[in-house]
Amino acid sequence: MLAVSGGIAAYKAADLTSKLVQMGAVVEVVLTKSARHFIQPLTFQALTKRPVHTDVFEGWTVDSFGHVTLAREAGVLLVAPATANTIARLATGLADDMLGAVALATEAPLVLAPAMEHHMWQHPATRANLSTLMERGATVVPPEQGRLASGYEGDGRLATTPAILATLRAVLGRLGPLAGRRVVVTAGGTREPLDPVRYIGNRSTGKMGVALAEAARDAGASVTLIAGPTVPDLPAGLDILLIDTARELMAAVEGATADADALIMAAAVADFRAREVSESKIKKGQGESRVTLELERNPDILAGIDRPGLLKVGFAAETESLIENARQKLLAKDLSLIVANDAVATIGSEESTATLIRRGTEPETLPRMAKEELAARIIHEVAGMIAAKNGARHA
């Protein structure tokens, strides 16, 4: 259920509604009286193919009991934009409009995406009202800093649509199969410097790791994403750690997994680094046709992590002998699951072919699918393994 209150950012709620519908959500829209000065109900009717609710006194039918039905059927109540006035009304429990009545009647989680003038956002009254709502369980998607409708710069811009959607997915996943679990995911390639401007790298985009982190978040986990410099778009709703080199990644993984339930190592880690890094740019030299680089091996991060109770998942991107090489890694690194895929067909692609290899079972080859679908499949496996492990331990 999307409630739109009366601020200039109300026009952005149309894009948010469109994205929600495209994701498969059934969206009921409530417009406050003030919101209708900025955007009309017809916009949302066209997007949702459903009636828009504007009046708490709208007629009841045999099938629909106004705010009572809306409150009962809502999976989540999102207020975007949430103005200072709307936040104050929700905090005091006023129920003289449809939004207030639904907010009091529903058991669905409340998500607020505030948008207002900078000083209104910073005012102690607004902060106190938000604190009251958060104490009752509300989740806030903080506004961003930037140019406001007034022309001034400051805090108060409505959060981006991706940030709001990420928060919604995290809230809806609170009771998912990984609720209460901590999952660490690595993504992207590492860069090993040669000099101040050059490095050894690879073609990994980090898309698989990001998809895994988002899938784990949607399943209810608290997720730490450790991302290399090749990851362009970092998702919201996660704890993000940024690294460049393999040794930085190793330190980040060691710290993040101290109290984690699972580690999913999707990063493409450089196997080698320069033995010596030049402090100045390496010159071509007159008449020289080749340069010799002396490399040394980077640590095997996944094999080196040995935490009791930590479930470890690895990836094997191979160009030959896929299953054999993946099985060797499964055993050598003491993994519970390894995802084997063709490096050439997978790295940088929007889709992936994969074979899931577990201990003591035959490999399971999956059809080619979008990386988001594959991530959901892997997270389903991880959730089942954690549940089985905890069940066995409890028994």
N, C-alpha and C positions, 0 to 999 in steps of 0.2 A: 504494500500500500504506500503510495507516494503522495505526501501532502506538500503542496506548494504554497508558500506564504508570500506576502506582498513586498518584494524588493526587486530592484532592477535585474538581479541575477535570475529572476523567475524564467526569463527566456531560455536559460541554459537547461532548465528542467525538461524542455522538449527533447533535446538531444539525449539526455539521461533516460527519458522514457523510451525513446527509439532504441537505444542500446539494450535496455532491459528486455524489450519485446523481442529483439533479434536473438537474445540469449535464451529465449523460451519462457520468460516469466509472464505470468498473468498479472497485469498491472491495473490496480484500481487507483484512480486519481481523485484527490480532494483539493479543491481550490478554495482558499480563504477569500473573504470579501475583498480584501486589499489586493490579493494576487490577481483578481480579475481586472484590475486597472492596468496591469502590465501584460497579461496574456489571456486569451479567450479559451473557454472550454472546448470549442470546436477543434483546436489544435490537438488536444489530447485525445479527443474522441476519434479523430482520424488516425492517430498513432496506435491506440489501444484497441479500437473497435468495440469500446465499452462506454457506457454512460459515465459522465464526470459528475462527481458529487460536490455540490456547492452549498447546500442548505441542510442544517440539522433536522429541519421539519419536513424533509422530503417524504413523500407518501410511502407507507408500508404496503406490502402485498403479501399474498399467501406464502411466497418463496423468499421474500427479502424484507427484513425488519430493520431497514435503515442502518444506523450506526451499530446496532447490536450484531447484525449479520456481518458487516464489514469488520468489526472488531474480532469476531469469532474466526473468520476465514483468513485473516491476515497472517502471513508467515513472518513478516517483519514490517514495522512501521517506519518509513523513512521520511524525514522532513527536510526538504531541499528546494530552495534555500530556507533556512531557519533564521528569521529575523530576530532582532533583540526583543521585539514585542511578543512574538510567538513563543520564544524561549521563556519569557517571563510568565506568560499565560499558562504554559505547560507546567512550569515549576509551582505555580499556585493552584493548579488543578481546576482552572475554569473550564466549563463545559457548555458554553453558550453558542458554540458553533460545531460543525461536523468534526473538525480536527480534534477539538478538546474532548468531545463526547467519545470518539473512538479511542483516543489516548487513555482515557480513564477506564474504558470497558475492555480493552484488549489485554491479553497475556503475551502478545508477541513482543519481541525485543524492539526497543526504540533506538533509532539511529538519527543523529542530528548532524546536518551539514550547514553550519552557520555562515551567513554572509551579511555584512553590514559595514557601515563607516568605521574607520579605524578607531576613533575615540569611543564609539559605542561598544566595539568589541573589547576594548581595554577597560571599560568602566567597571568598577567593583560590583555594581548591581548585576550586570550581565554575567560576570565571573561567578558570583554567588549563586545565581539561578542555574548556571551550568553545573556547578558543584552539587547542587541539590539533585538535579536530574541524574547526574553520574552516580551519586550515592544510591539512587534507586535502580541503577543498572543500565542507564542509557550509555550509548557509545557515541563519541563525538569525532567527526572527521574535521580536523582543524582547518580553518581558512588559510589561504596563502597570502603572501606578501606580493604587492604589485600595484599597478595603477588602478585606482578606484573610480567609480562613476563621477565622483566629485572632481576628478582631475588630479587629486593628490595621491602620493604614494603612501602605502602603509599596509598593515594587516587588515584582512576583512574580505578578500576576494574568495568567492566560493571555490572549494576544492575542485580539482579536475574530475571529469567523469570517470577516468580509470581509477583514481584514488577512492572515489565513492563506491564504485562497483567492487573494488577489492575489499573494502570494509564490509560491504553487504555480504559478500561470499564468506568472509571470515566469521561474521556473526551467525549466518545461517549454518555454518559448519561446526558450531560450538559443541553440538551433541553428536558429531560424526565419529567414525571408527578410530580416529586418532586423538580424540578429545583428551586433554590432560597429558599428552605426550610431547616430547621435544625432539625435533628432527633437524638435522644439519644437512644442508645440500650445498655442493660446490658446483660452480658453473663457469664456462668459458675457458679460454686458453691462458696460459701464463706467458710472460715475456722475460727472456733472459738477456740482460744487456751485454753488448759487445763494446760499446763506447757511448758517449752521451747522446747519440742520435740513432744508433742501430741496435737491433736486438734479434734474438732467435725466437720465432713464434710459430704458430700454426693457424689453420683455417677455421678453428672452432668459433662459432658465434655465441655459444652459451644458451641457445634456444631450448635445448633439452633440459638443462639444469633449471632454467627459469620456469619451464612448464612443470617440472617436478616439484619445485618449491611452492608454486601456486596450487597444485593439486593437493599437496600435504596441508597447506593452509586451509583449503576448502574442506578437507576431511577433519578439521578441528585441531590440528597440531599447532604448537608454537614453533615457528620456523626461523632458523638462522640461515640466510643465504650468503655464502662466501663467493664473491664474484670477481673474476679476472677482468682485465681492461678491455677485453673484446665484447663484453656484454653491454649493448647500447641502451637498452630500456630496462631499468630496474623496477620491478613491480612494487606496489604499495602493500601494506599490511604485513611486512616481514622485517626482521632484524637483518640489516645489511652490513656486511664487512667487505671492504674493498682491498684487493691484493694485486701485486704485479708478478712477483717471481714465485718459483716453486717453494723456496724456503720461507717466504712470507705466507704462502698458503699452508705449509706444514704447521707453522706457529699458530695460525688462525684456527686450523682444524683441531689442534691439540687443546686450545683453550675452549673452543665452542662445544666440544664433545665431552667435557668434564662431567656433565650431568644429563647428557642426551640419551634418548632411547634408540635412535637410529642415525647412521651416517650414510648418505647417498652420494657417492663420489662420481659426479658426472663431468667434472672439469677435465679438460685435455691438458695434462701436465707435461711440460717439457722434460724429456728424459735426461737431457744434458744441458750444461751451462758452460760458459767460457771459464777456463781456469784462471785467467786474468782479464779484468775489464780495463780497457784503456781509459785514462782520465781525459784524453782529448780525442777528437774525431780521427779515425784511422784514415790516412791518406792513401790514394791509389799508388802514388810513386811513379816516377818517369820510367817508361819502358817495361814495367812489371805487368805480367799477364795473369798472375795468381797470387792469392793470399792464403797463408796457412793459419788455421785456427786450432788451438789446442783446447779440447773440451774435457770436462769431467762429469761423472754421473751425478744426477740429482737424487735426493733420498726418495725411497718408495713410501709415499705418505700413507697410503691405505694399509700396506703391510705393517707399517710401523705403529699404527694405532692399536693398542691392546687394552681395551677397557672392559672389565667384567660386565656382562649383560648388554653391551652395545651391539646392535644388529648392524652389520656392514654390508652395503650393496655397492658393487662396482660395475664398471662398463669396460667392454673390450671392443674397441674399434680396430678391426683387422682388415688387411687386404688379401690374406690367404690363410688357409687352415683355420677357419673361423672357430669352429666348435672345439677343436683340439686345443688351440691357444687359450680359448676362454676357460675351458675346464682346468688347465694348468694354473691360470690366474685365480680361479675360484679356490683351489686348494692352497696355493702358495701364499695367498693373502688372507686366508681364513675367513672367507666370505660366506654369507648365508644365501646370497643371490648374486648372479652376474648377468648383465644384459649384453649380449653379443650382437654386434651389427657390422655391416660392411662399411668401412671408413669412407670409401669413395662415394657411395650412394647416400650416405647419411649426413656427413659433416657439411654444414651450411645449408642443408635442405629443410623445407617446411615439413617434410614427411620422413618416416623412418621405417626400415624393416628391422626386426629384432627377434632374437631367440632368447628365451628365459631359461637359464640353467641353474638348477638348485642341487643341493647335495642329495644323492641317493635316488634321483628321479631322472627320467628321460627328458632331454631338452624339449622345450615347447616353442615351436616357431610360429610367430604371429604374422598375420597378413600386414601388408604395407598400410600404414595409417598416419594420420597427423600426429605430430609430436605431443600435442595436448592429450590426444586419446591414449597414446602409449604411456604418457606420464600418469594418467588416471589408472591405467591397468597396473603399472608398477607400484603405485601407492596402495592400491587394493591388496597386492601381494604383501607389501611391507606391513600393512595393518593386520593382515591375517597371521603373519609370522610373529609379530609382537604379541598378539592376543594368545597364540598357541604357546609361546615361550612363557608368558606370565601365568597362563593356566597351568602349565606343567610345573612351574616353580611353586605356585600356590598349592597344587596337589601334593 
